[in-house]
Amino acid sequence: MAITEYPPLIKLRGTRQPVWKRVLLVGGAVLCFVVGVLGWLVPVITGIPFYIMGLILLGMASPRVIEWVNHAEARLSPKWRKRLRAGLRKIPIRKVRESIQG
């Protein structure tokens, strides 16, 4: 079985975000992580989608987080990489969908 090469999960931006935008992105990420923890405590919804969304928001605020997420995603098996990318493309926020490659 041939291994499919995927591009990095999240595109690196050439420009830095303004401070106010980074603060909003970090705040949104913290909110997603809090909802994710509540999702683990309350068995109605799972917290995993909120953790992933929080990481993407942090990645949009910091290039270091993007590099870390891309490195962690590259260690997944091709099957899980394909599933992760397909699931992330379903996120209803246009900016998030545009930042996902492959």
ChimeraX commands (.cxc) that place a marker at each C-alpha (Angstrom):
marker #1 position 0.00,0.00,0.00 radius 0.5
marker #1 position 1.48,3.35,-1.04 radius 0.5
marker #1 position 1.65,6.14,1.50 radius 0.5
marker #1 position 0.05,9.36,0.29 radius 0.5
marker #1 position 2.05,12.49,0.99 radius 0.5
marker #1 position -0.03,15.27,2.47 radius 0.5
marker #1 position 0.89,18.95,2.67 radius 0.5
marker #1 position 1.15,20.49,6.15 radius 0.5
marker #1 position -2.28,20.60,7.82 radius 0.5
marker #1 position -2.38,24.35,8.51 radius 0.5
marker #1 position -0.92,26.96,6.17 radius 0.5
marker #1 position 1.73,29.26,7.62 radius 0.5
marker #1 position 0.88,32.90,7.06 radius 0.5
marker #1 position 3.55,35.31,5.89 radius 0.5
marker #1 position 2.26,38.20,8.00 radius 0.5
marker #1 position 1.59,38.46,11.72 radius 0.5
marker #1 position -1.90,39.09,12.96 radius 0.5
marker #1 position -2.62,42.43,14.71 radius 0.5
marker #1 position -2.51,42.27,18.51 radius 0.5
marker #1 position -6.28,42.74,18.93 radius 0.5
marker #1 position -6.93,39.83,16.55 radius 0.5
marker #1 position -4.45,37.55,18.35 radius 0.5
marker #1 position -6.12,38.38,21.68 radius 0.5
marker #1 position -9.53,37.46,20.23 radius 0.5
marker #1 position -8.16,34.22,18.74 radius 0.5
marker #1 position -6.52,33.20,22.03 radius 0.5
marker #1 position -9.73,34.08,23.89 radius 0.5
marker #1 position -11.75,31.94,21.48 radius 0.5
marker #1 position -9.26,29.09,21.91 radius 0.5
marker #1 position -9.53,29.28,25.70 radius 0.5
marker #1 position -13.32,29.24,25.39 radius 0.5
marker #1 position -13.13,26.15,23.15 radius 0.5
marker #1 position -10.85,24.39,25.65 radius 0.5
marker #1 position -13.25,25.20,28.51 radius 0.5
marker #1 position -16.21,23.85,26.53 radius 0.5
marker #1 position -14.08,20.80,25.68 radius 0.5
marker #1 position -13.45,20.11,29.36 radius 0.5
marker #1 position -17.16,20.54,30.07 radius 0.5
marker #1 position -17.82,18.11,27.22 radius 0.5
marker #1 position -15.77,15.48,29.04 radius 0.5
marker #1 position -17.58,16.13,32.32 radius 0.5
marker #1 position -21.10,16.23,30.86 radius 0.5
marker #1 position -21.67,13.14,28.70 radius 0.5
marker #1 position -23.99,14.90,26.22 radius 0.5
marker #1 position -21.25,15.96,23.78 radius 0.5
marker #1 position -17.61,14.99,23.44 radius 0.5
marker #1 position -14.88,17.56,23.96 radius 0.5
marker #1 position -12.59,16.50,21.11 radius 0.5
marker #1 position -14.05,18.81,18.39 radius 0.5
marker #1 position -13.65,21.75,20.76 radius 0.5
marker #1 position -10.02,20.83,21.49 radius 0.5
marker #1 position -9.30,20.67,17.76 radius 0.5
marker #1 position -11.04,23.99,17.16 radius 0.5
marker #1 position -9.09,25.53,20.05 radius 0.5
marker #1 position -5.79,24.34,18.55 radius 0.5
marker #1 position -6.70,25.77,15.17 radius 0.5
marker #1 position -7.60,29.13,16.73 radius 0.5
marker #1 position -4.29,29.13,18.63 radius 0.5
marker #1 position -2.54,28.24,15.39 radius 0.5
marker #1 position -4.12,31.21,13.69 radius 0.5
marker #1 position -2.67,33.40,16.46 radius 0.5
marker #1 position 0.84,31.89,16.68 radius 0.5
marker #1 position 3.18,30.37,14.07 radius 0.5
marker #1 position 4.78,28.17,16.77 radius 0.5
marker #1 position 1.46,26.47,17.44 radius 0.5
marker #1 position 0.97,25.92,13.69 radius 0.5
marker #1 position 4.37,24.23,13.49 radius 0.5
marker #1 position 3.57,22.06,16.53 radius 0.5
marker #1 position 0.15,21.04,15.15 radius 0.5
marker #1 position 1.62,20.26,11.72 radius 0.5
marker #1 position 4.37,18.15,13.31 radius 0.5
marker #1 position 1.89,16.26,15.50 radius 0.5
marker #1 position -0.45,15.66,12.56 radius 0.5
marker #1 position 2.43,14.36,10.40 radius 0.5
marker #1 position 2.99,11.57,12.94 radius 0.5
marker #1 position -0.55,10.20,12.41 radius 0.5
marker #1 position -1.24,7.30,10.09 radius 0.5
marker #1 position -2.48,8.23,6.58 radius 0.5
marker #1 position -5.95,6.90,7.43 radius 0.5
marker #1 position -6.29,9.20,10.45 radius 0.5
marker #1 position -4.78,12.16,8.60 radius 0.5
marker #1 position -7.43,11.76,5.88 radius 0.5
marker #1 position -10.24,11.53,8.45 radius 0.5
marker #1 position -8.96,14.54,10.39 radius 0.5
marker #1 position -8.73,16.72,7.28 radius 0.5
marker #1 position -12.20,15.65,6.09 radius 0.5
marker #1 position -13.69,16.47,9.49 radius 0.5
marker #1 position -11.96,19.84,9.73 radius 0.5
marker #1 position -13.23,20.86,6.29 radius 0.5
marker #1 position -16.78,20.59,7.69 radius 0.5
marker #1 position -16.20,23.39,10.22 radius 0.5
marker #1 position -18.64,26.19,9.35 radius 0.5
marker #1 position -16.11,29.02,9.83 radius 0.5
marker #1 position -14.72,30.05,6.41 radius 0.5
marker #1 position -11.32,31.25,7.70 radius 0.5
marker #1 position -10.72,27.94,9.46 radius 0.5
marker #1 position -11.71,25.93,6.39 radius 0.5
marker #1 position -9.38,28.02,4.22 radius 0.5
marker #1 position -6.43,27.45,6.53 radius 0.5
marker #1 position -6.74,23.63,6.24 radius 0.5
marker #1 position -4.74,22.10,3.38 radius 0.5
marker #1 position -5.39,18.83,1.56 radius 0.5
marker link #1:1,2 radius 0.2
marker link #1:2,3 radius 0.2
marker link #1:3,4 radius 0.2
marker link #1:4,5 radius 0.2
marker link #1:5,6 radius 0.2
marker link #1:6,7 radius 0.2
marker link #1:7,8 radius 0.2
marker link #1:8,9 radius 0.2
marker link #1:9,10 radius 0.2
marker link #1:10,11 radius 0.2
marker link #1:11,12 radius 0.2
marker link #1:12,13 radius 0.2
marker link #1:13,14 radius 0.2
marker link #1:14,15 radius 0.2
marker link #1:15,16 radius 0.2
marker link #1:16,17 radius 0.2
marker link #1:17,18 radius 0.2
marker link #1:18,19 radius 0.2
marker link #1:19,20 radius 0.2
marker link #1:20,21 radius 0.2
marker link #1:21,22 radius 0.2
marker link #1:22,23 radius 0.2
marker link #1:23,24 radius 0.2
marker link #1:24,25 radius 0.2
marker link #1:25,26 radius 0.2
marker link #1:26,27 radius 0.2
marker link #1:27,28 radius 0.2
marker link #1:28,29 radius 0.2
marker link #1:29,30 radius 0.2
marker link #1:30,31 radius 0.2
marker link #1:31,32 radius 0.2
marker link #1:32,33 radius 0.2
marker link #1:33,34 radius 0.2
marker link #1:34,35 radius 0.2
marker link #1:35,36 radius 0.2
marker link #1:36,37 radius 0.2
marker link #1:37,38 radius 0.2
marker link #1:38,39 radius 0.2
marker link #1:39,40 radius 0.2
marker link #1:40,41 radius 0.2
marker link #1:41,42 radius 0.2
marker link #1:42,43 radius 0.2
marker link #1:43,44 radius 0.2
marker link #1:44,45 radius 0.2
marker link #1:45,46 radius 0.2
marker link #1:46,47 radius 0.2
marker link #1:47,48 radius 0.2
marker link #1:48,49 radius 0.2
marker link #1:49,50 radius 0.2
marker link #1:50,51 radius 0.2
marker link #1:51,52 radius 0.2
marker link #1:52,53 radius 0.2
marker link #1:53,54 radius 0.2
marker link #1:54,55 radius 0.2
marker link #1:55,56 radius 0.2
marker link #1:56,57 radius 0.2
marker link #1:57,58 radius 0.2
marker link #1:58,59 radius 0.2
marker link #1:59,60 radius 0.2
marker link #1:60,61 radius 0.2
marker link #1:61,62 radius 0.2
marker link #1:62,63 radius 0.2
marker link #1:63,64 radius 0.2
marker link #1:64,65 radius 0.2
marker link #1:65,66 radius 0.2
marker link #1:66,67 radius 0.2
marker link #1:67,68 radius 0.2
marker link #1:68,69 radius 0.2
marker link #1:69,70 radius 0.2
marker link #1:70,71 radius 0.2
marker link #1:71,72 radius 0.2
marker link #1:72,73 radius 0.2
marker link #1:73,74 radius 0.2
marker link #1:74,75 radius 0.2
marker link #1:75,76 radius 0.2
marker link #1:76,77 radius 0.2
marker link #1:77,78 radius 0.2
marker link #1:78,79 radius 0.2
marker link #1:79,80 radius 0.2
marker link #1:80,81 radius 0.2
marker link #1:81,82 radius 0.2
marker link #1:82,83 radius 0.2
marker link #1:83,84 radius 0.2
marker link #1:84,85 radius 0.2
marker link #1:85,86 radius 0.2
marker link #1:86,87 radius 0.2
marker link #1:87,88 radius 0.2
marker link #1:88,89 radius 0.2
marker link #1:89,90 radius 0.2
marker link #1:90,91 radius 0.2
marker link #1:91,92 radius 0.2
marker link #1:92,93 radius 0.2
marker link #1:93,94 radius 0.2
marker link #1:94,95 radius 0.2
marker link #1:95,96 radius 0.2
marker link #1:96,97 radius 0.2
marker link #1:97,98 radius 0.2
marker link #1:98,99 radius 0.2
marker link #1:99,100 radius 0.2
marker link #1:100,101 radius 0.2
marker link #1:101,102 radius 0.2
view
